[in-house]
């Protein structure tokens, strides 16, 4: 008997996008539940999340419900690692798993560096592409 999955996030790609990709690559069906976003008084908010969040351990998105909510996993990286293990995408031994996880962490670092470069303005983005991103692609 296989498990059922419900990935819960907002309409944004954000922190749930890697999990969506893992489901797709694995060929595993899942419910992709996306809370709508609204703007009120100049502030963005996730519609109805405040009424539902207390049923989840950390009251944050994304959340993965397994088998109709029998089990829940919070935190995007924990969900990603769970799915990678579940779908046999985390190597065949501890060393391979560590190398794969390190690559995932590097991608997170590159995203942070890009966002920092964007906010700094000037030639920060150009330096990012010629520096951080180039080093990462060379390593990969």
N, CA, C and O atoms as CSV, one atom per row, in Angstrom:
chain,resi,resn,atom,element,x,y,z
A,1,UNK,N,N,0.850,-1.191,0.000
A,1,UNK,CA,C,0.000,0.000,0.000
A,1,UNK,C,C,0.889,1.245,0.000
A,1,UNK,O,O,1.777,1.377,0.841
A,2,UNK,N,N,0.652,2.131,-0.921
A,2,UNK,CA,C,1.463,3.345,-0.980
A,2,UNK,C,C,0.811,4.462,-0.179
A,2,UNK,O,O,-0.384,4.436,0.112
A,3,UNK,N,N,1.622,5.422,0.160
A,3,UNK,CA,C,1.150,6.557,0.942
A,3,UNK,C,C,0.520,7.608,0.050
A,3,UNK,O,O,0.783,7.671,-1.150
A,4,UNK,N,N,-0.324,8.437,0.666
A,4,UNK,CA,C,-0.853,9.619,-0.022
A,4,UNK,C,C,-0.163,10.839,0.571
A,4,UNK,O,O,0.233,10.851,1.737
A,5,UNK,N,N,-0.030,11.867,-0.266
A,5,UNK,CA,C,0.712,13.063,0.137
A,5,UNK,C,C,-0.075,14.316,-0.194
A,5,UNK,O,O,-0.718,14.411,-1.239
A,6,UNK,N,N,-0.012,15.276,0.720
A,6,UNK,CA,C,-0.595,16.603,0.493
A,6,UNK,C,C,0.454,17.627,0.903
A,6,UNK,O,O,0.808,17.737,2.077
A,7,UNK,N,N,0.944,18.373,-0.079
A,7,UNK,CA,C,1.923,19.420,0.168
A,7,UNK,C,C,1.165,20.738,0.292
A,7,UNK,O,O,0.424,21.124,-0.612
A,8,UNK,N,N,1.353,21.416,1.406
A,8,UNK,CA,C,0.596,22.633,1.711
A,8,UNK,C,C,1.540,23.822,1.741
A,8,UNK,O,O,2.542,23.826,2.457
A,9,UNK,N,N,1.202,24.825,0.954
A,9,UNK,CA,C,1.986,26.058,0.916
A,9,UNK,C,C,1.058,27.166,0.432
A,9,UNK,O,O,-0.163,27.017,0.465
A,10,UNK,N,N,1.629,28.262,-0.012
A,10,UNK,CA,C,0.838,29.350,-0.594
A,10,UNK,C,C,0.933,29.261,-2.115
A,10,UNK,O,O,1.569,28.349,-2.644
A,11,UNK,N,N,0.316,30.183,-2.809
A,11,UNK,CA,C,0.350,30.169,-4.275
A,11,UNK,C,C,1.746,30.441,-4.832
A,11,UNK,O,O,1.984,30.226,-6.021
A,12,UNK,N,N,2.656,30.901,-4.011
A,12,UNK,CA,C,4.038,31.142,-4.448
A,12,UNK,C,C,4.771,29.814,-4.643
A,12,UNK,O,O,4.370,28.782,-4.105
A,13,UNK,N,N,5.842,29.862,-5.417
A,13,UNK,CA,C,6.695,28.668,-5.547
A,13,UNK,C,C,7.508,28.517,-4.272
A,13,UNK,O,O,7.377,27.516,-3.568
A,14,UNK,N,N,8.330,29.480,-3.974
A,14,UNK,CA,C,9.086,29.577,-2.733
A,14,UNK,C,C,9.640,28.293,-2.169
A,14,UNK,O,O,10.234,27.488,-2.887
A,15,UNK,N,N,9.444,28.108,-0.884
A,15,UNK,CA,C,10.054,27.018,-0.133
A,15,UNK,C,C,9.470,25.644,-0.457
A,15,UNK,O,O,10.048,24.636,-0.050
A,16,UNK,N,N,8.366,25.565,-1.161
A,16,UNK,CA,C,7.780,24.260,-1.493
A,16,UNK,C,C,8.165,23.780,-2.886
A,16,UNK,O,O,7.871,22.638,-3.241
A,17,UNK,N,N,8.811,24.617,-3.675
A,17,UNK,CA,C,9.054,24.265,-5.078
A,17,UNK,C,C,9.968,23.057,-5.231
A,17,UNK,O,O,9.717,22.215,-6.094
A,18,UNK,N,N,11.003,22.946,-4.436
A,18,UNK,CA,C,11.884,21.786,-4.539
A,18,UNK,C,C,11.129,20.502,-4.223
A,18,UNK,O,O,11.350,19.482,-4.875
A,19,UNK,N,N,10.249,20.537,-3.241
A,19,UNK,CA,C,9.442,19.350,-2.924
A,19,UNK,C,C,8.526,18.990,-4.087
A,19,UNK,O,O,8.364,17.813,-4.409
A,20,UNK,N,N,7.933,19.987,-4.713
A,20,UNK,CA,C,7.099,19.721,-5.895
A,20,UNK,C,C,7.919,19.031,-6.988
A,20,UNK,O,O,7.454,18.091,-7.632
A,21,UNK,N,N,9.148,19.518,-7.182
A,21,UNK,CA,C,10.016,18.911,-8.195
A,21,UNK,C,C,10.345,17.466,-7.846
A,21,UNK,O,O,10.353,16.604,-8.725
A,22,UNK,N,N,10.615,17.195,-6.583
A,22,UNK,CA,C,10.919,15.827,-6.161
A,22,UNK,C,C,9.741,14.894,-6.437
A,22,UNK,O,O,9.933,13.775,-6.914
A,23,UNK,N,N,8.534,15.346,-6.142
A,23,UNK,CA,C,7.351,14.539,-6.452
A,23,UNK,C,C,7.265,14.255,-7.952
A,23,UNK,O,O,7.018,13.120,-8.360
A,24,UNK,N,N,7.467,15.272,-8.758
A,24,UNK,CA,C,7.366,15.123,-10.217
A,24,UNK,C,C,8.423,14.170,-10.752
A,24,UNK,O,O,8.109,13.278,-11.541
A,25,UNK,N,N,9.675,14.348,-10.333
A,25,UNK,CA,C,10.762,13.493,-10.804
A,25,UNK,C,C,10.511,12.037,-10.404
A,25,UNK,O,O,10.818,11.118,-11.164
A,26,UNK,N,N,9.949,11.830,-9.206
A,26,UNK,CA,C,9.659,10.479,-8.723
A,26,UNK,C,C,8.435,9.872,-9.402
A,26,UNK,O,O,8.196,8.669,-9.299
A,27,UNK,N,N,7.657,10.709,-10.101
A,27,UNK,CA,C,6.425,10.215,-10.707
A,27,UNK,C,C,5.354,9.911,-9.669
A,27,UNK,O,O,4.457,9.102,-9.909
A,28,UNK,N,N,5.451,10.557,-8.526
A,28,UNK,CA,C,4.529,10.318,-7.414
A,28,UNK,C,C,3.416,11.365,-7.420
A,28,UNK,O,O,3.683,12.567,-7.405
A,29,UNK,N,N,2.185,10.904,-7.442
A,29,UNK,CA,C,1.054,11.826,-7.352
A,29,UNK,C,C,0.997,12.415,-5.952
A,29,UNK,O,O,1.352,11.762,-4.970
A,30,UNK,N,N,0.541,13.668,-5.880
A,30,UNK,CA,C,0.382,14.337,-4.594
A,30,UNK,C,C,-0.620,15.462,-4.771
A,30,UNK,O,O,-0.822,15.958,-5.879
A,31,UNK,N,N,-1.247,15.862,-3.674
A,31,UNK,CA,C,-2.134,17.026,-3.710
A,31,UNK,C,C,-1.285,18.249,-3.444
A,31,UNK,O,O,-0.568,18.317,-2.446
A,32,UNK,N,N,-1.370,19.203,-4.332
A,32,UNK,CA,C,-0.590,20.437,-4.231
A,32,UNK,C,C,-1.531,21.540,-3.765
A,32,UNK,O,O,-2.060,22.304,-4.573
A,33,UNK,N,N,-1.734,21.613,-2.448
A,33,UNK,CA,C,-2.678,22.597,-1.908
A,33,UNK,C,C,-1.962,23.927,-1.719
A,33,UNK,O,O,-0.928,24.009,-1.057
A,34,UNK,N,N,-2.544,24.978,-2.323
A,34,UNK,CA,C,-1.922,26.302,-2.247
A,34,UNK,C,C,-2.915,27.318,-1.690
A,34,UNK,O,O,-3.935,27.622,-2.309
A,35,UNK,N,N,-2.591,27.832,-0.510
A,35,UNK,CA,C,-3.412,28.895,0.073
A,35,UNK,C,C,-3.285,30.152,-0.782
A,35,UNK,O,O,-2.185,30.503,-1.210
A,36,UNK,N,N,-4.404,30.832,-1.035
A,36,UNK,CA,C,-4.315,32.107,-1.763
A,36,UNK,C,C,-3.696,33.194,-0.888
A,36,UNK,O,O,-3.703,33.109,0.340
A,37,UNK,N,N,-3.172,34.198,-1.543
A,37,UNK,CA,C,-2.575,35.344,-0.851
A,37,UNK,C,C,-3.450,36.564,-1.116
A,37,UNK,O,O,-3.990,36.734,-2.209
A,38,UNK,N,N,-3.578,37.403,-0.105
A,38,UNK,CA,C,-4.345,38.634,-0.246
A,38,UNK,C,C,-3.535,39.794,0.308
A,38,UNK,O,O,-2.600,39.605,1.086
A,39,UNK,N,N,-3.906,40.979,-0.100
A,39,UNK,CA,C,-3.288,42.181,0.438
A,39,UNK,C,C,-4.366,42.992,1.137
A,39,UNK,O,O,-5.415,43.292,0.567
A,40,UNK,N,N,-4.081,43.340,2.386
A,40,UNK,CA,C,-5.031,44.127,3.164
A,40,UNK,C,C,-4.254,45.165,3.947
A,40,UNK,O,O,-3.298,44.840,4.651
A,41,UNK,N,N,-4.664,46.402,3.823
A,41,UNK,CA,C,-3.993,47.504,4.509
A,41,UNK,C,C,-2.488,47.535,4.210
A,41,UNK,O,O,-1.670,47.847,5.076
A,42,UNK,N,N,-2.153,47.207,2.974
A,42,UNK,CA,C,-0.760,47.241,2.544
A,42,UNK,C,C,0.091,46.067,2.989
A,42,UNK,O,O,1.299,46.051,2.753
A,43,UNK,N,N,-0.528,45.081,3.632
A,43,UNK,CA,C,0.208,43.903,4.096
A,43,UNK,C,C,-0.295,42.656,3.384
A,43,UNK,O,O,-1.496,42.452,3.212
A,44,UNK,N,N,0.663,41.829,2.977
A,44,UNK,CA,C,0.297,40.564,2.347
A,44,UNK,C,C,0.023,39.526,3.418
A,44,UNK,O,O,0.678,39.494,4.460
A,45,UNK,N,N,-0.948,38.686,3.145
A,45,UNK,CA,C,-1.263,37.615,4.083
A,45,UNK,C,C,-1.781,36.396,3.354
A,45,UNK,O,O,-2.269,36.491,2.228
A,46,UNK,N,N,-1.673,35.255,3.999
A,46,UNK,CA,C,-2.158,34.005,3.424
A,46,UNK,C,C,-3.574,33.788,3.934
A,46,UNK,O,O,-3.805,33.678,5.138
A,47,UNK,N,N,-4.512,33.728,3.005
A,47,UNK,CA,C,-5.932,33.608,3.337
A,47,UNK,C,C,-6.182,32.320,4.130
A,47,UNK,O,O,-5.769,31.239,3.709
A,48,UNK,N,N,-6.847,32.437,5.256
A,48,UNK,CA,C,-7.276,31.330,6.127
A,48,UNK,C,C,-6.158,30.605,6.861
A,48,UNK,O,O,-6.450,29.711,7.656
A,49,UNK,N,N,-4.905,30.941,6.635
A,49,UNK,CA,C,-3.826,30.219,7.298
A,49,UNK,C,C,-3.912,30.361,8.816
A,49,UNK,O,O,-3.683,29.391,9.539
A,50,UNK,N,N,-4.239,31.552,9.305
A,50,UNK,CA,C,-4.298,31.762,10.757
A,50,UNK,C,C,-5.300,30.830,11.438
A,50,UNK,O,O,-5.119,30.470,12.602
A,51,UNK,N,N,-6.341,30.444,10.730
A,51,UNK,CA,C,-7.347,29.551,11.335
A,51,UNK,C,C,-6.904,28.083,11.282
A,51,UNK,O,O,-7.474,27.253,11.990
A,52,UNK,N,N,-5.913,27.748,10.470
A,52,UNK,CA,C,-5.486,26.353,10.315
A,52,UNK,C,C,-4.114,26.052,10.917
A,52,UNK,O,O,-3.816,24.896,11.219
A,53,UNK,N,N,-3.287,27.061,11.093
A,53,UNK,CA,C,-1.888,26.808,11.431
A,53,UNK,C,C,-1.671,26.116,12.771
A,53,UNK,O,O,-0.661,25.435,12.950
A,54,UNK,N,N,-2.589,26.275,13.711
A,54,UNK,CA,C,-2.385,25.687,15.033
A,54,UNK,C,C,-2.397,24.163,15.028
A,54,UNK,O,O,-1.950,23.548,15.997
A,55,UNK,N,N,-2.891,23.544,13.974
A,55,UNK,CA,C,-2.880,22.072,13.936
A,55,UNK,C,C,-1.526,21.508,13.494
A,55,UNK,O,O,-1.335,20.292,13.471
A,56,UNK,N,N,-0.578,22.406,13.139
A,56,UNK,CA,C,0.751,21.966,12.717
A,56,UNK,C,C,1.781,22.369,13.764
A,56,UNK,O,O,1.682,23.439,14.365
A,57,UNK,N,N,2.753,21.521,13.974
A,57,UNK,CA,C,3.729,21.672,15.057
A,57,UNK,C,C,4.354,23.062,15.129
A,57,UNK,O,O,4.354,23.682,16.192
A,58,UNK,N,N,4.881,23.553,14.027
A,58,UNK,CA,C,5.610,24.827,14.068
A,58,UNK,C,C,4.804,26.003,13.533
A,58,UNK,O,O,5.302,27.128,13.490
A,59,UNK,N,N,3.581,25.754,13.130
A,59,UNK,CA,C,2.682,26.796,12.626
A,59,UNK,C,C,3.287,27.576,11.471
A,59,UNK,O,O,3.084,28.784,11.358
A,60,UNK,N,N,4.035,26.882,10.608
A,60,UNK,CA,C,4.675,27.493,9.453
A,60,UNK,C,C,4.423,26.650,8.214
A,60,UNK,O,O,4.146,25.453,8.295
A,61,UNK,N,N,4.525,27.296,7.085
A,61,UNK,CA,C,4.453,26.606,5.801
A,61,UNK,C,C,5.855,26.498,5.217
A,61,UNK,O,O,6.688,27.361,5.496
A,62,UNK,N,N,6.146,25.499,4.433
A,62,UNK,CA,C,5.269,24.432,3.967
A,62,UNK,C,C,5.099,23.317,5.000
A,62,UNK,O,O,5.863,23.190,5.957
A,63,UNK,N,N,4.063,22.520,4.756
A,63,UNK,CA,C,3.769,21.339,5.555
A,63,UNK,C,C,3.483,20.203,4.584
A,63,UNK,O,O,2.854,20.408,3.547
A,64,UNK,N,N,3.943,19.019,4.920
A,64,UNK,CA,C,3.601,17.826,4.155
A,64,UNK,C,C,2.750,16.936,5.039
A,64,UNK,O,O,3.184,16.520,6.114
A,65,UNK,N,N,1.532,16.642,4.584
A,65,UNK,CA,C,0.674,15.685,5.267
A,65,UNK,C,C,0.827,14.348,4.552
A,65,UNK,O,O,0.809,14.282,3.323
A,66,UNK,N,N,0.976,13.292,5.331
A,66,UNK,CA,C,1.123,11.949,4.786
A,66,UNK,C,C,-0.049,11.110,5.277
A,66,UNK,O,O,-0.404,11.126,6.456
A,67,UNK,N,N,-0.638,10.378,4.336
A,67,UNK,CA,C,-1.762,9.478,4.634
A,67,UNK,C,C,-2.902,10.193,5.349
A,67,UNK,O,O,-3.342,9.782,6.423
A,68,UNK,N,N,-3.371,11.276,4.725
A,68,UNK,CA,C,-4.524,12.000,5.236
A,68,UNK,C,C,-4.273,12.752,6.523
A,68,UNK,O,O,-5.210,13.019,7.276
A,69,UNK,N,N,-3.032,13.098,6.790
A,69,UNK,CA,C,-2.701,13.852,8.000
A,69,UNK,C,C,-2.300,12.972,9.168
A,69,UNK,O,O,-2.073,13.475,10.268
A,70,UNK,N,N,-2.206,11.650,8.948
A,70,UNK,CA,C,-1.756,10.743,10.007
A,70,UNK,C,C,-0.369,11.160,10.497
A,70,UNK,O,O,-0.052,11.059,11.682
A,71,UNK,N,N,0.449,11.632,9.547
A,71,UNK,CA,C,1.775,12.151,9.864
A,71,UNK,C,C,1.927,13.494,9.175
A,71,UNK,O,O,1.427,13.685,8.066
A,72,UNK,N,N,2.614,14.426,9.822
A,72,UNK,CA,C,2.913,15.709,9.191
A,72,UNK,C,C,4.392,16.032,9.390
A,72,UNK,O,O,4.995,15.710,10.414
A,73,UNK,N,N,4.947,16.677,8.376
A,73,UNK,CA,C,6.332,17.127,8.448
A,73,UNK,C,C,6.342,18.602,8.099
A,73,UNK,O,O,5.775,19.010,7.086
A,74,UNK,N,N,6.977,19.394,8.925
A,74,UNK,CA,C,7.135,20.822,8.678
A,74,UNK,C,C,8.585,21.104,8.319
A,74,UNK,O,O,9.462,20.260,8.504
A,75,UNK,N,N,8.819,22.298,7.805
A,75,UNK,CA,C,10.142,22.782,7.433
A,75,UNK,C,C,10.555,22.208,6.075
A,75,UNK,O,O,10.627,20.993,5.892
A,76,UNK,N,N,10.818,23.099,5.147
A,76,UNK,CA,C,11.072,22.715,3.764
A,76,UNK,C,C,12.229,21.733,3.599
A,76,UNK,O,O,12.111,20.771,2.840
A,77,UNK,N,N,13.326,21.952,4.282
A,77,UNK,CA,C,14.487,21.065,4.126
A,77,UNK,C,C,14.198,19.675,4.679
A,77,UNK,O,O,14.642,18.681,4.102
A,78,UNK,N,N,13.467,19.586,5.776
A,78,UNK,CA,C,13.091,18.281,6.327
A,78,UNK,C,C,12.174,17.535,5.353
A,78,UNK,O,O,12.306,16.325,5.167
A,79,UNK,N,N,11.259,18.259,4.745
A,79,UNK,CA,C,10.363,17.650,3.755
A,79,UNK,C,C,11.172,17.156,2.560
A,79,UNK,O,O,10.970,16.036,2.090
A,80,UNK,N,N,12.080,17.984,2.073
A,80,UNK,CA,C,12.895,17.608,0.920
A,80,UNK,C,C,13.716,16.353,1.213
A,80,UNK,O,O,13.769,15.439,0.390
A,81,UNK,N,N,14.346,16.308,2.367
A,81,UNK,CA,C,15.168,15.142,2.703
A,81,UNK,C,C,14.313,13.895,2.877
A,81,UNK,O,O,14.710,12.805,2.464
A,82,UNK,N,N,13.146,14.048,3.485
A,82,UNK,CA,C,12.230,12.926,3.624
A,82,UNK,C,C,11.853,12.373,2.249
A,82,UNK,O,O,11.931,11.167,2.015
A,83,UNK,N,N,11.446,13.259,1.347
A,83,UNK,CA,C,11.039,12.819,0.009
A,83,UNK,C,C,12.206,12.187,-0.743
A,83,UNK,O,O,12.031,11.169,-1.414
A,84,UNK,N,N,13.392,12.780,-0.638
A,84,UNK,CA,C,14.558,12.212,-1.320
A,84,UNK,C,C,14.837,10.794,-0.825
A,84,UNK,O,O,15.120,9.901,-1.624
A,85,UNK,N,N,14.759,10.586,0.488
A,85,UNK,CA,C,14.949,9.230,1.025
A,85,UNK,C,C,13.823,8.306,0.585
A,85,UNK,O,O,14.068,7.179,0.154
A,86,UNK,N,N,12.598,8.782,0.693
A,86,UNK,CA,C,11.422,7.977,0.361
A,86,UNK,C,C,11.458,7.518,-1.097
A,86,UNK,O,O,11.060,6.396,-1.409
A,87,UNK,N,N,11.934,8.387,-1.984
A,87,UNK,CA,C,11.935,8.080,-3.418
A,87,UNK,C,C,13.309,7.614,-3.920
A,87,UNK,O,O,13.570,7.619,-5.123
A,88,UNK,N,N,14.173,7.217,-3.000
A,88,UNK,CA,C,15.501,6.682,-3.345
A,88,UNK,C,C,16.332,7.644,-4.187
A,88,UNK,O,O,16.937,7.247,-5.183
A,89,UNK,N,N,16.356,8.889,-3.787
A,89,UNK,CA,C,17.133,9.919,-4.487
A,89,UNK,C,C,18.252,10.488,-3.615
A,89,UNK,O,O,18.794,11.553,-3.910
A,90,UNK,N,N,18.589,9.786,-2.560
A,90,UNK,CA,C,19.591,10.319,-1.636
A,90,UNK,C,C,20.832,9.422,-1.594
A,90,UNK,O,O,21.456,9.257,-0.545
A,91,UNK,N,N,21.175,8.853,-2.736
A,91,UNK,CA,C,22.374,8.040,-2.831
A,91,UNK,C,C,22.167,6.630,-2.312
A,91,UNK,O,O,21.095,6.275,-1.820
A,92,UNK,N,N,23.223,5.837,-2.434
A,92,UNK,CA,C,23.137,4.438,-2.006
A,92,UNK,C,C,23.913,4.171,-0.719
A,92,UNK,O,O,23.926,3.046,-0.220
A,93,UNK,N,N,24.562,5.213,-0.182
A,93,UNK,CA,C,25.275,5.056,1.085
A,93,UNK,C,C,25.380,6.424,1.770
A,93,UNK,O,O,24.963,7.441,1.215
A,94,UNK,N,N,25.934,6.431,2.961
A,94,UNK,CA,C,26.019,7.667,3.755
A,94,UNK,C,C,26.876,8.742,3.089
A,94,UNK,O,O,26.558,9.928,3.166
A,95,UNK,N,N,27.961,8.327,2.436
A,95,UNK,CA,C,28.837,9.297,1.775
A,95,UNK,C,C,28.094,9.976,0.619
A,95,UNK,O,O,28.117,11.201,0.505
A,96,UNK,N,N,27.440,9.187,-0.235
A,96,UNK,CA,C,26.680,9.768,-1.343
A,96,UNK,C,C,25.578,10.689,-0.812
A,96,UNK,O,O,25.342,11.763,-1.366
A,97,UNK,N,N,24.911,10.269,0.251
A,97,UNK,CA,C,23.859,11.093,0.843
A,97,UNK,C,C,24.420,12.435,1.311
A,97,UNK,O,O,23.806,13.480,1.094
A,98,UNK,N,N,25.580,12.404,1.948
A,98,UNK,CA,C,26.194,13.647,2.435
A,98,UNK,C,C,26.582,14.561,1.281
A,98,UNK,O,O,26.405,15.776,1.372
A,99,UNK,N,N,27.106,13.999,0.205
A,99,UNK,CA,C,27.482,14.808,-0.964
A,99,UNK,C,C,26.240,15.444,-1.589
A,99,UNK,O,O,26.262,16.615,-1.969
A,100,UNK,N,N,25.168,14.677,-1.691
A,100,UNK,CA,C,23.915,15.207,-2.247
A,100,UNK,C,C,23.354,16.304,-1.350
A,100,UNK,O,O,22.923,17.348,-1.839
A,101,UNK,N,N,23.359,16.072,-0.039
A,101,UNK,CA,C,22.854,17.086,0.894
A,101,UNK,C,C,23.716,18.344,0.858
A,101,UNK,O,O,23.188,19.451,0.954
A,102,UNK,N,N,25.028,18.194,0.721
A,102,UNK,CA,C,25.913,19.365,0.632
A,102,UNK,C,C,25.590,20.186,-0.616
A,102,UNK,O,O,25.588,21.416,-0.569
A,103,UNK,N,N,25.320,19.511,-1.723
A,103,UNK,CA,C,24.943,20.226,-2.947
A,103,UNK,C,C,23.648,21.003,-2.731
A,103,UNK,O,O,23.521,22.140,-3.186
A,104,UNK,N,N,22.694,20.398,-2.043
A,104,UNK,CA,C,21.445,21.098,-1.736
A,104,UNK,C,C,21.662,22.320,-0.870
A,104,UNK,O,O,21.048,23.363,-1.093
A,105,UNK,N,N,22.529,22.197,0.112
A,105,UNK,CA,C,22.835,23.338,0.968
A,105,UNK,C,C,23.544,24.437,0.182
A,105,UNK,O,O,23.304,25.622,0.414
A,106,UNK,N,N,24.418,24.044,-0.751
A,106,UNK,CA,C,25.109,25.028,-1.580
A,106,UNK,C,C,24.114,25.812,-2.434
A,106,UNK,O,O,24.263,27.020,-2.620
A,107,UNK,N,N,23.118,25.129,-2.944
A,107,UNK,CA,C,22.092,25.826,-3.731
A,107,UNK,C,C,21.398,26.873,-2.862
A,107,UNK,O,O,21.120,27.980,-3.324
A,108,UNK,N,N,21.120,26.529,-1.611
A,108,UNK,CA,C,20.534,27.502,-0.694
A,108,UNK,C,C,21.437,28.696,-0.468
A,108,UNK,O,O,20.971,29.835,-0.427
A,109,UNK,N,N,22.736,28.439,-0.321
A,109,UNK,CA,C,23.693,29.532,-0.146
A,109,UNK,C,C,23.741,30.434,-1.380
A,109,UNK,O,O,23.835,31.655,-1.258
A,110,UNK,N,N,23.678,29.832,-2.556
A,110,UNK,CA,C,23.706,30.606,-3.799
A,110,UNK,C,C,22.460,31.488,-3.902
A,110,UNK,O,O,22.546,32.642,-4.325
A,111,UNK,N,N,21.309,30.945,-3.517
A,111,UNK,CA,C,20.077,31.753,-3.520
A,111,UNK,C,C,20.216,32.965,-2.598
A,111,UNK,O,O,19.828,34.077,-2.956
A,112,UNK,N,N,20.774,32.738,-1.411
A,112,UNK,CA,C,20.973,33.846,-0.466
A,112,UNK,C,C,21.930,34.879,-1.031
A,112,UNK,O,O,21.694,36.081,-0.905
A,113,UNK,N,N,23.009,34.422,-1.654
A,113,UNK,CA,C,23.989,35.349,-2.236
A,113,UNK,C,C,23.350,36.168,-3.352
A,113,UNK,O,O,23.618,37.362,-3.479
A,114,UNK,N,N,22.510,35.533,-4.157
A,114,UNK,CA,C,21.840,36.253,-5.243
A,114,UNK,C,C,20.895,37.314,-4.680
A,114,UNK,O,O,20.889,38.453,-5.145
A,115,UNK,N,N,20.111,36.943,-3.696
A,115,UNK,CA,C,19.182,37.910,-3.095
A,115,UNK,C,C,19.930,39.081,-2.467
A,115,UNK,O,O,19.487,40.226,-2.560
A,116,UNK,N,N,21.055,38.800,-1.833
A,116,UNK,CA,C,21.872,39.870,-1.246
A,116,UNK,C,C,22.399,40.788,-2.347
A,116,UNK,O,O,22.356,42.011,-2.214
A,117,UNK,N,N,22.896,40.198,-3.433
A,117,UNK,CA,C,23.427,40.987,-4.554
A,117,UNK,C,C,22.345,41.865,-5.170
A,117,UNK,O,O,22.609,43.013,-5.530
A,118,UNK,N,N,21.151,41.345,-5.292
A,118,UNK,CA,C,20.033,42.128,-5.860
A,118,UNK,C,C,19.705,43.333,-5.003
A,118,UNK,O,O,19.459,44.422,-5.522
A,119,UNK,N,N,19.701,43.143,-3.695
A,119,UNK,CA,C,19.337,44.253,-2.806
A,119,UNK,C,C,20.442,45.285,-2.689
A,119,UNK,O,O,20.168,46.452,-2.407
A,120,UNK,N,N,21.692,44.877,-2.900
A,120,UNK,CA,C,22.809,45.820,-2.824
A,120,UNK,C,C,22.841,46.762,-4.017
A,120,UNK,O,O,23.356,47.876,-3.918
A,121,UNK,N,N,22.295,46.325,-5.138
A,121,UNK,CA,C,22.284,47.178,-6.328
A,121,UNK,C,C,23.658,47.307,-6.955
A,121,UNK,O,O,24.565,46.524,-6.673
A,122,UNK,N,N,23.794,48.301,-7.804
A,122,UNK,CA,C,25.067,48.524,-8.490
A,122,UNK,C,C,25.454,47.321,-9.330
A,122,UNK,O,O,24.622,46.739,-10.026
A,123,UNK,N,N,26.717,46.960,-9.259
A,123,UNK,CA,C,27.180,45.827,-10.050
A,123,UNK,C,C,27.216,44.534,-9.221
A,123,UNK,O,O,27.926,43.589,-9.566
A,124,UNK,N,N,26.447,44.503,-8.128
A,124,UNK,CA,C,26.398,43.323,-7.261
A,124,UNK,C,C,25.921,42.070,-7.968
A,124,UNK,O,O,26.467,40.989,-7.747
A,125,UNK,N,N,24.911,42.198,-8.818
A,125,UNK,CA,C,24.386,41.037,-9.540
A,125,UNK,C,C,25.429,40.517,-10.525
A,125,UNK,O,O,25.617,39.308,-10.663
A,126,UNK,N,N,26.104,41.439,-11.207
A,126,UNK,CA,C,27.150,41.026,-12.153
A,126,UNK,C,C,28.257,40.265,-11.415
A,126,UNK,O,O,28.726,39.230,-11.888
A,127,UNK,N,N,28.667,40.780,-10.263
A,127,UNK,CA,C,29.697,40.103,-9.472
A,127,UNK,C,C,29.208,38.724,-9.010
A,127,UNK,O,O,29.979,37.765,-8.981
A,128,UNK,N,N,27.930,38.633,-8.653
A,128,UNK,CA,C,27.359,37.348,-8.247
A,128,UNK,C,C,27.499,36.325,-9.377
A,128,UNK,O,O,27.983,35.215,-9.155
A,129,UNK,N,N,27.074,36.701,-10.589
A,129,UNK,CA,C,27.125,35.762,-11.711
A,129,UNK,C,C,28.560,35.382,-12.064
A,129,UNK,O,O,28.824,34.242,-12.446
A,130,UNK,N,N,29.472,36.317,-11.940
A,130,UNK,CA,C,30.862,36.037,-12.291
A,130,UNK,C,C,31.628,35.347,-11.159
A,130,UNK,O,O,32.666,34.728,-11.393
A,131,UNK,N,N,31.115,35.457,-9.944
A,131,UNK,CA,C,31.807,34.902,-8.781
A,131,UNK,C,C,31.110,33.689,-8.195
A,131,UNK,O,O,31.414,32.550,-8.550
A,132,UNK,N,N,30.163,33.946,-7.285
A,132,UNK,CA,C,29.498,32.859,-6.548
A,132,UNK,C,C,28.877,31.814,-7.467
A,132,UNK,O,O,29.092,30.617,-7.279
A,133,UNK,N,N,28.123,32.251,-8.441
A,133,UNK,CA,C,27.430,31.302,-9.299
A,133,UNK,C,C,28.416,30.502,-10.150
A,133,UNK,O,O,28.267,29.290,-10.307
A,134,UNK,N,N,29.401,31.170,-10.686
A,134,UNK,CA,C,30.398,30.482,-11.511
A,134,UNK,C,C,31.150,29.425,-10.694
A,134,UNK,O,O,31.386,28.319,-11.180
A,135,UNK,N,N,31.529,29.767,-9.445
A,135,UNK,CA,C,32.226,28.812,-8.584
A,135,UNK,C,C,31.347,27.591,-8.301
A,135,UNK,O,O,31.820,26.454,-8.316
A,136,UNK,N,N,30.082,27.839,-8.048
A,136,UNK,CA,C,29.174,26.725,-7.747
A,136,UNK,C,C,29.004,25.823,-8.952
A,136,UNK,O,O,29.078,24.601,-8.822
A,137,UNK,N,N,28.778,26.401,-10.126
A,137,UNK,CA,C,28.621,25.577,-11.328
A,137,UNK,C,C,29.896,24.820,-11.652
A,137,UNK,O,O,29.843,23.682,-12.119
A,138,UNK,N,N,31.025,25.431,-11.412
A,138,UNK,CA,C,32.303,24.739,-11.641
A,138,UNK,C,C,32.426,23.536,-10.697
A,138,UNK,O,O,32.861,22.459,-11.107
A,139,UNK,N,N,32.045,23.726,-9.453
A,139,UNK,CA,C,32.103,22.640,-8.470
A,139,UNK,C,C,31.145,21.508,-8.830
A,139,UNK,O,O,31.470,20.330,-8.683
A,140,UNK,N,N,29.968,21.884,-9.301
A,140,UNK,CA,C,28.987,20.842,-9.675
A,140,UNK,C,C,29.476,20.089,-10.892
A,140,UNK,O,O,28.800,19.175,-11.365
